[in-house]
């Protein structure tokens, strides 16, 4: 069921917005000079609407650069005065939030590790209660859409209406080409459950490397997301944190030039009619698929009962291995993605085993 919270569109708190929201700036503020020079370069690009800069940067392990601290808030104030750009930073606890609000920052965001803790989110919500703060929430480190939604509910209960979700990817369970696994289906589910919530993408933290930033940013727009947060540093080679995923302001401009921003819908009636025709065909096929799955379930139940009567285990690993190999092979012949077929039949078979064990456990 969709969750209806009172959430303002981005243009409500950023009236100058005339394109998708782009937030850009260094992963970490390192010096007043670095913060200001990067900001001045970014401010020349009319597509940048908010300047970001990390002030507190707790790392996975101690010993690396963990942020310049509260002095960075003063530098962000100076950036706003000098460039006119709204400014924002990440807050990880109540103290950070209090200091950021006192400094008059325009945007706050809660990081992935903090989102994973309802206690931390509630502490931050208690601090921003009664303000008109703009609070963005990155997804939790694990793809738990309910946990992500819970953060917005806590902030909404505190009276915050200027809310934005940030998709920054999820901690991978295995090595991947990206730093964090995109898992776009979780973002789709969030949009389905909270249709009025603006969602932007953080390609920098998904990618971990500059060479993947464009493809992820384009994917975000292809998915209909509302904007991007991209890390940009005057000289990434000298950055004290995450140097591999940051772009110079000039390179950021080149990336933006290449992006194609999609429309949610078209005014072309012929297109809409053809799209509706194709969708109706999909609806028919989906109905047939569900009917076939229902027939399969009935056969699985018969197998479960037969196994029970003959005292045979529900899971037959040799049969499972053989089934998987044949289904993936057939799928390839039908031009289906092998990974998709494998995941699909893993789900189908796991549910089949579940049903058979329930039959065996029944009286």
Secondary structure, DSSP 8 states (H G I E B T S, - for coil): ---------HHHH-TT--SSEEEEE-SB---HHHHHHHHHHHHTSTT--EEE-BS----SSTTS-----THHHHHHHHHHHHH--EEEEEE-SHHHHHHHHHTT-SEEEE-HHHHT-HHHHHHHHHHHTTS--EEEEE--SS--HHHHHHHHHHHHHTT--EEEEEE--B--SS--SSSSB--HHHHHHHHHH-TTSEEEE-HHHHHSSGGGHHHHHHHHHHTT--EEEEEB-TTGGG-SS-GGG-B-HHHHHHHHHH-----SS-S-HHHHHHHHHHHHHHHHHHHHHHHHHHHHHHHHHHHHHHHHHTT--S--HHHHHHHHHHHHHHHHHTT--HHHHHHHHHHHHHHHHHHHHHHHH--
